[in-house]
Amino acid sequence: MSEMYDVAIVGAGPVGLAAAIACKRAGLSYVVLEKGCVVNAIFEYPTYMTFFTTSPRLEIGNHPFVTQRERPDRKEALNYYRLVAEREALHIEQYTEVTAVHPAPAGFTLAVNRKDGRLGLVEARRVIVATGYFDNPVLLGIPGEDSPNVSHYYTEAHPFWGLKVTVIGAGSSAADAALDLWRGGAHVTLVVRGAELKPTLKYWIRPDLENRIREGSIQAHFSSRVTAILEDRVVVEGPQGRWELPTDFTFALTGYRPQLSFLADLNLATQADQCLALSEHYETSIPGLFVVGSAGFAGRTNQVFIENGREHALLAVAEIERQLGTPTEFPALPSPPR
């Protein structure tokens, strides 16, 4: 048996929760389908991470986000979003993965896999995808990348005290990890494909990392790339040729991209930079299907955050409310883009 809703929201991150609150206040029936826990991406953030932005810019549903400092940390954010979901009594199905979305006479059918292994169907007149991008790391495509001594996510420094750790990447995630590992007593080497650190590196991190590299506390190899990861070393190629770097553990922090394979059968139109073709209300080329937050911006994930993604959600729900305000036939699907 399937369930029918006005709106099915895929993803229970801050943007998905913002969409759910907007649906509830608009009188739309909805369900939030989340393959992990509520705000799962934030749960996966480094244990002691502090947000770049201030608390008010992370608020949803006009619920005040009160913190001790101007910028909240991971634990405060988890507490805040969990409390908002509880106070709003949001209809969220955690540990329920959407595996496919198909057109249906009344809108869409979503195939789901629930935590107990049960397969099911959810029917919805409209769909909002708010899955973010943190679940899908950009892979290097090198031997050993899937080894137990490799991770694309950083948690905390403590387990790596006294170990040789290689960090691959030059963005803020890699820089944060390298500095935290060094302060936690690890012997850190940074391998950077480019000739310098990324220009988008957070302004307060750059001088700290540059000073640590300059004084030799953190080793850095620029214009270099890791070509293989072995049990106790990595293979590096750079200006001085090919060499092996002794390593106990490797963090490959080379970025993330949206994972929208569950929408593959819909043949969504995209732009040259891999971003989806979206209307001003974040509706895709498939009428009735909306993508909000960073999920629709594969080529510009560094420009879409919680603070502007939550606005996407409000615009999408307002458009859905307008569309469903008077009974009309669901628009015919366009031909797949050539």
N, C-alpha and C positions, 0 to 999 in steps of 0.2 A: 504494500500500500504506500502511496506517495502522499506528501503533505503539500498544500497549496498556500502560498503567501503572496502578498503584493510585491515584496522585495526579499531576495536572498542576498546576503552580504557575505562575501568570501574573505575571511581574515578578521581577526579580533585584535589587531594592533590599535594604536590611538586613532588612526584615521577610520578604521572600520567601526570602532566604538562611537566615534563622532557621527558616522552615518546612521548607526542604529538609534542613537538618541534623537537625531533629526527625524527618522522614520516614526519613532514612537510619538513624538510631539506633533507630527503631521497626521496622526491617526492611521498610518499605514501598517498593515500586518507585516512582520519581518522575522527573519531568523538570521543569526550570525553563525557561520560555519568556520571553525578554526581547527587546523590539523594538529596544533599543539596546545599550549596553555594560553590564557589571556595575555596579551602583549608579549608573545613568545620571543620576538626579536630582542626586546629589551631584556628579557630573562637571559638571553644568550650573550648579552654585552659583557665586557670585562667586569669582574666582580666589583671593583672599586671605581668604576668609571663615573666621571662628572660630566654632565651635559654642557655643550657649548652655549646653548641658549638659556634664557631666564625662565623661571617657573611660569609666569603669566602666558608666555607664548606656547606653552605645552598644554594649556588648559583646554578641556572639551566640555560642551554642554553647560557652560557658565558655572562650572563647579570650581571654586577657588583652589589653587594649588599652593598651599602655604609651606614654605621650607625655611630651614634655619639660615641658609646662605642664599645668595642671589641665584646661583645656579644649582639645581638639584642633582643628586647622584642617582645611581641605578636603583638602589633600594627604595629611595623616596618615590621614584617614578613608579616602581612596581606597586607600592602601597597605594599611591594616588589612583592609578587606573583601575586597580582591583576594587577600591572603595567606590569609585564612580559607577562601575558596572553593578556593584551590589546595591547601591542606593537607587539607581535607576531601574533595578530589577530587569536588566537586559536579558533577552532570550538568546543565550549563547550555547551552542553545542561544541564543547571543547573536545579535542582529540577526535575530530570528525573531518576527514580529508575529502575534499572535492576532487574527483578524478577525471571528470569530464562534464562539459556543458553542451547541451544540444538544443536546437530550436524546437519548440512545441507549439501546438495550435494556440494556447493561451499565453505563450511567452517562452519559457525555457524549462528544460528538465535538467537537474543537476544530479549526477551519479555520485554517491558518497560512500566512504568506507569508514565505519565507526570504530571506536576504540576496542570494542569487543569482537571485532572482525565481521560484524554484520554489514552487508551491503544494502544500500537503500537508494531511494529516489526522493528528491525534493523538487516540487513544482513552484515556479515563481513567475509572476507577470513581468518583473524586471530583475536584473542582476547587477549588483555593484561589486566589483573586484577591488579589494584593498589589501593585497598580499605583500606589499613592500618588495624588497629585493635581498634582504639579508640571508635568506635561506639558500641562496645559490651562488657560491663563491666562483670567481673566475679561475679556472684551472690552468696550470702551467703546461699540462700535457707532456710531462716528463716521467721517465722511469722512477719508481719509488714514491711517487706523490701520494699514493694511497696507503703508505706504510703506517704502522702504529706510532712511529716517532715523528709524525707530521700532522699538523693541524692548520686549518684555515680560519680558526677562531681562537682568540686569546682570552684567557680568563684571569689568571693572576700569577705573580712571580714565585710564590713560595715553593712550589714543587720543583723548581729549576735552580734553586740555590746551589752554587758550586759547579753547575754543569755548563758545558759549552753549548750555546744556543745560537742558531742562525736565524735571522729574520729577513725574509724576502719581501721587498716592497719599499716605497718611498713616500707613501701618503700618511695621513694623520694616524690611521690605525697602526701601521707599522712603526711609526715614530713613537707613539704612545707606548706600544708594547716594548720596544727596545729600551726606552728610558725606565719603564717600570721593572723590567727584568734586570737591568743593571743595578738599580737601587735595591733590588731583592737579592743581590749577590750572585747573579749569573754572569758568565763571561760571554758577552754579546758581540756578534758580528752582523753587520747589516750589508745585504747585497742589493744593489740598486741598478736597474736596467739603464736608467738615464744617466746623464753626466752630472746631475745634481738632484737635490731633494725636490719634490713636486712644488710648484708655485702655490698650490692650493693648501699647503700645509698650514695648520692653525698657527696664527701669528705668535702666540705665546709659547708654542712648542719649538718652533724653529731655532731660536737662539740657544735654548737649552740643549737640543740635540747637536747643533753645530759646535757648541763648546765642548760637549762630551767627546765628539769625534776629534776635534782639534787637540784636545789634551791626551787622546789615546785611550780614554776609558771605554769607549765603544769603537770597535774597528769598523771601517766602512770601505766597501769596494764599489766604485761607481763605474758606469758603462760596462757592467758585468751581468751575467745571468747564470743561474743554476741550471745545469743540464741533466743532472741525475742526483737522486737522494739515496744514499746507502745507509746501512745500519749504524755506522759510526763516523760518517763523513758525507759531505756533499761535493759534487763535481762542479767547478765554476769555470766559466770562460770569460775572459776580459782582455783588456789592452795588453797585458803581460803574457797572454796565452792561456793555456788550460792547466788548472791545478786542483788539488783536493784539499778541502777545508775540514779539519776534525770537528765533528758536530755530534752532540748527544740527542738534540731535538731541534726540529725545524718548524718555524711558523711561516707559512706561505700566505702573507696578508696582501694579496694583489687585487683586492676589490671584489665586488659582488654585482650580480645582474638579476633582474626580475626573472622568475620562473613561471611562465604561463603555458606550459605544455598542456594543461587541462583545457585550454581554449583552442588547441591546434586545429580541431575539426571545423572551426568557424572561419578560418582564413581571414583574419583581421587585417585591414589595411594598415601599413606602416609607412613611416617617413624614412628619409635617407639615413638618419642617425639612429635607426632601430627603434625610435620612439613610435608609439601607436598614433594613428591619425585620430585625433580627439576633437570634439566640438567644444564650444565655450563652456558647455555644461559637463564635459568629460564623458560624453557619449561616444562610443566607438563607431566604426563603419557598420556594425550590426545594430540596428535600432533596438533600443531597450537594454543594451548591455553597456554598462558604464565602468570605467577603470579610473580609480582615484588614487592620489598619493604617488609614490615613486614607482609603483608597479607598471605604469604606462610609459616610463621615461628611461628606457634601457641606456640610451646614449647620454642622458643628462641626470643621472642619479645624484650628482653632487649639487643639483639645483633644487631638489624637491625634498622637503623635510617634514617633520610633524607639523610645524607651524603653518606652512602653506598647504600641506596635504589635507589638513582638517577643513580648510576652506573649500577644497575640491569636493569634499563629502557633502557640505552644505549646498553647494550649487547643484550637484547631481540629484540630491533628494528633492530640492525645490523643483527641478525639471520633471522628476518622476511624479511628484504631486500634481504638477500641471497636466502631465500626460494622462494620468489616471483620474483626473478630476471629473471627466465626463466619459461615460462608456463609449469606447470606440474599438474598432477591430484592431488587433495587433498588426503593425505595419509589416508588409512583406519583406523578407530578407533580400538584400541586394545580391547581385551576382558576385562571386568571389573575385577579388582583385587579380588582374593579370600580372 
